[in-house]
């Protein structure tokens, strides 16, 4: 079925709010999914993979700082989805880069890291160059990079299956580098890639958006029903407690 981006965003906001996401976080989460999907980057597929674990995030500790200095910070997100922590991590990288010229943020124990593309795009549009790198998989490790030049509107994205060995330190970790002085353009090494490196340019991402604006977004009926079913939890039954909290 086809729906508009406005319909999808509104339904996702209700879904995340009902799942215990804080104000601001549920708006960021909805924006990240819609942004990826309308730019041809499989936002709904990524969301579908984390949907069975959605409500578990509210029972996990909030992100904590493991290490910090003037130009680097290490954050433990305690196995949360990037949907409710990555926007803040990129904001921290941006602020440190403004002060130090370049900054590195490492986020550990973080899932669904592809959603970082929306966050780094916002950062790039504010005039700072950003690059992100992560790995996924145990038996077969896949590498991912995404980057945007300072002042540009769209990022580039690459992924490749590699012959790298599984590393506990890399799994579920994400490295973000921001620079206020130089443009960052990371690339995957062909020597470690098994087969072709799949790359999507900034121009291709921009073209995908135009298609989505004109055609709408295709979504599986079952997924749409699940999103709306979860979102119904926002409209709770009226009780003495809820009435006391109203207004």
N, C-alpha and C positions, 0 to 999 in steps of 0.2 A: 504494500500500500504506500501511497505518496502522502506526505504531510509537509507543511511549511516549516522553516527553521524556527519561526516564532512559536508555533505549536509545540515543537520538540523541546525547545528551551524551557518553556513554561512547565511542561510535564516533568522534565528532569529536575527542575528546581523543587517542585513538590515532592518528588521521589526522594531526593537527598535530604530535604528538610524533615520528612517523615522518618528517615533513617538515622536521625540524630546528628546530622551535620550542623555546625553553627552558622549563624547569620554571616554572610560573606563567603564562607566556605562552600555552602551549597550553591551559591551563585557562580563562584569560580568553577566548581565541578561541572555544572551544566554548560557553562561557556566553553570549557575545554573539550567536552565531548562533541558539541555542535561544531566547534571550530575545526576539529580534526575531520569530522564527517563531511562537512561542506567543502573541504579542501582535498578530498579523496584520500585521506590518511587513516581510514578504517576506525573512526571514533566509536561507532556503534559496536563493531566487532570486539574492540578492546573493552568496552563497557560490559558487553555480554559475558566476557570471560570472568569479570570480577563481580557480577551481579549476585551469585550465590553467597558471596562473602560480605556483601554491602553493609548489612546491619552489624557485623562484628567489629567494625572500626570504632564504634562508639564505646566499646568495652576495653579498648586498648589505651595505653598511656599516650599522652600528647608527646609531640616531638621534643627531644631534649638535646642540648648542646654538649658534645663530647669533648671538643677542643675548639679554641678560638684564639687568633692573633689578629694583627692589623689587616692582613690580606688573605686570610684563610679561615675556614670554619668547617667543622665536621658535625653533622647532625644525625641523630638516630631517630628514625620515624616509627620504630617499634612495629614493623610489619603492617603499616597502614598503606592504603592506596595513595598514590601521588595526587589523586584528585583532592585530597584535603590537607596537603602539606607542601606541594611543590611550588605553588605560586609564591608563598611566603619565603621559601628558600631562594628562589630567583631574585626576589626583592632584596634579600640580604646581600646577595652577590652584587647586585646593581649598586647598592649604597656603598659597599666596601670598594668597588671599582672606582666610584666617584672620588673617594678619598685617597686611595692608594695607587690608582692608575690601572691596576689589574688585581683580580681577586678570584679565588677558587673556593667553591663550596662542594663538599662531598656529602651526599645524603645516603645513609645506610639503611638497610631493611625497609626498602620502599618498593611497592609493586606498581604495575601499569605505568611505567616510566615514559612511554611514548607521549603521554599527555604533556610532557615538558615542552613540546613544540609550541603550544599556545603561549605558555609563560615566557619563553625566550623571544617569541615574536613581539609581545608587548614590550619587552625590555629593549629589543633592537629599535623599535619605533620611537623609543625615548632617547635614542642617540648613543647607545652603548652596544658594542659588538659582543655577541655571546656564542659560545659553543657548548654542546653537551655530549657526553659519551657514556655508554653503558653496554653491558653484556647480558645475555640471557641463555638459559639452557645448560644441561649437565652433560649428557652424552654427546651432544652436538652444540657447540657454543656459537651463538650468533652475536656479532658486534653491530652496534648502531652509533651513528653520529648525526647531529643536527646542528646547524649554525645559521646565524643571520648577521649581516654586516650592519654597522651603525647607521641608523637613519633609513634603512631599507624596510619595505613593507612585508616581505615574505622570506621565510627561511629555506634552506636546502636540507635534504635528508638522504641518508644512505644506510644500507644494511647489507651484511654479507655473512654467510655461513663460513666458519673458519676451521682450521685444524688445531686451534688452541686447546689446551687442557683446562678442565674445570678448575676454578679457583674460588674458594669460599669467600675471599676478601672482595672479589668482583661481583659475585652473585647478589642480586637485589640492591646493588649500589649504583649511584648515579653521580657523575662528576660534571660540575657546571663551572665554566670559566668565563669571566666577564672582563672586558677591557674598555676603558674610556679613551685609550690612546692608539691602539692598533686594531685592525680588523683580523678576526680569528677565522681561519679557514681550515679546519681539520680534515683529514682524509683517511680512509681505511687503507691498510697496507695490502697490496695485492699478493705479497708473499705469504700471508696467512690465510687468504681467502680461498675457499673451496668453490670453484665456479665463478660466475660473474658477480660483481658488486652491483647491487641494485640502487640506483640513485634517482632522486626526484629533484629537479632544479626549482629555484624560486619561481621561474616563469611558468613551469608546469603546474605548480601549486596554485598560482594566480588563475590559470585557465580553468582548473577544476572548480574554483569558487564561482566563476561566472556561470558554469553549467548548472551548479546547484541552485543558484539564484533563479535561473530561468526555469528549471525543471522540478524543483523541490527535492526533498530527501526521501529515498526509498527505505522503508523500515518493515521488518517482518511483523505480521499481525500479532503473533504471540509475544514478541518483545514489547510492542506498543501496549498491549494489554497488561503485561507485567509491570511496566513503568507506572501506568495509571492506577493499577491495583495497590502498589506500594504507596503511591502518592495520596491515596484516599486516607491514609493514616494521619494526614495533617488536619483533616476535618474530624476531630475527636468528638465523642459524645459529650454533651453538656452535663457537667457534674457540679457539685458544690465547690470543689477545689478549682475547677476551671473557671467558674464564675467569679470566684474570689480573685483569681489572677487576671481576669479580663480588665483592660483599661489601666 
